[in-house]
Amino acid sequence: MTAGSRPLAAATAGALVLVLDVPTVLAVGALLQAVPVLLFVASPVRALRTMPVLSAPAAVPHAREGTP
């Protein structure tokens, strides 16, 4: 999922280098690396101590023998 955004990120970084200098663009990229960590710290996932259990069985039908 994240590999598909790499060309877009490279094009965006290249466009930013035309406007800004390289160290500034590298600093912006480094700061953007912290965004997922901050989102994780602010999310309720940190408070989970056990794996949540579904109350109803999944709506996925069982696979038949011999089907790929």
C-alpha contacts under 8 A as a table, 3 or more apart, distances in Angstrom:
res1	aa1	res2	aa2	distance
1	M	4	G	5.85
1	M	5	S	7.54
2	T	5	S	5.48
2	T	6	R	7.01
3	A	6	R	5.44
4	G	7	P	6.95
5	S	8	L	5.27
5	S	9	A	6.17
6	R	9	A	4.96
6	R	10	A	6.06
7	P	10	A	5.02
7	P	11	A	6.13
8	L	11	A	5.13
8	L	12	T	6.09
9	A	12	T	5.03
9	A	13	A	6.04
10	A	13	A	5.08
10	A	14	G	6.08
11	A	14	G	5.02
11	A	15	A	6.16
12	T	15	A	5.09
12	T	16	L	6.15
13	A	16	L	5.03
13	A	17	V	6.18
13	A	25	V	6.78
14	G	17	V	5.14
14	G	18	L	6.65
15	A	18	L	5.30
15	A	19	V	6.89
16	L	19	V	5.16
16	L	20	L	5.74
16	L	21	D	7.97
16	L	25	V	6.59
17	V	20	L	4.96
17	V	21	D	5.46
17	V	22	V	5.71
17	V	25	V	6.40
18	L	21	D	7.37
20	L	24	T	6.56
20	L	25	V	6.80
21	D	24	T	5.57
21	D	25	V	6.50
22	V	25	V	5.17
22	V	26	L	6.17
23	P	26	L	5.03
23	P	27	A	6.11
24	T	27	A	5.02
24	T	28	V	6.21
25	V	28	V	5.04
25	V	29	G	6.18
26	L	29	G	5.02
26	L	30	A	6.13
27	A	30	A	5.01
27	A	31	L	6.17
28	V	31	L	5.14
28	V	32	L	6.18
29	G	32	L	5.07
29	G	33	Q	6.41
30	A	33	Q	5.21
30	A	34	A	7.23
31	L	34	A	5.54
31	L	35	V	7.38
32	L	35	V	5.40
33	Q	36	P	6.81
33	Q	37	V	7.85
34	A	37	V	5.31
34	A	38	L	6.25
35	V	38	L	5.14
35	V	39	L	6.18
36	P	39	L	5.03
36	P	40	F	6.16
37	V	40	F	5.09
37	V	41	V	6.20
38	L	41	V	5.09
38	L	42	A	6.15
39	L	42	A	5.17
39	L	43	S	6.10
40	F	43	S	5.13
40	F	45	V	7.18
40	F	46	R	7.54
41	V	46	R	6.82
43	S	46	R	6.71
44	P	47	A	5.62
44	P	48	L	7.24
45	V	48	L	5.47
48	L	51	M	7.30
54	L	57	P	6.89
54	L	58	A	7.96
63	A	67	T	7.41
64	R	67	T	6.02
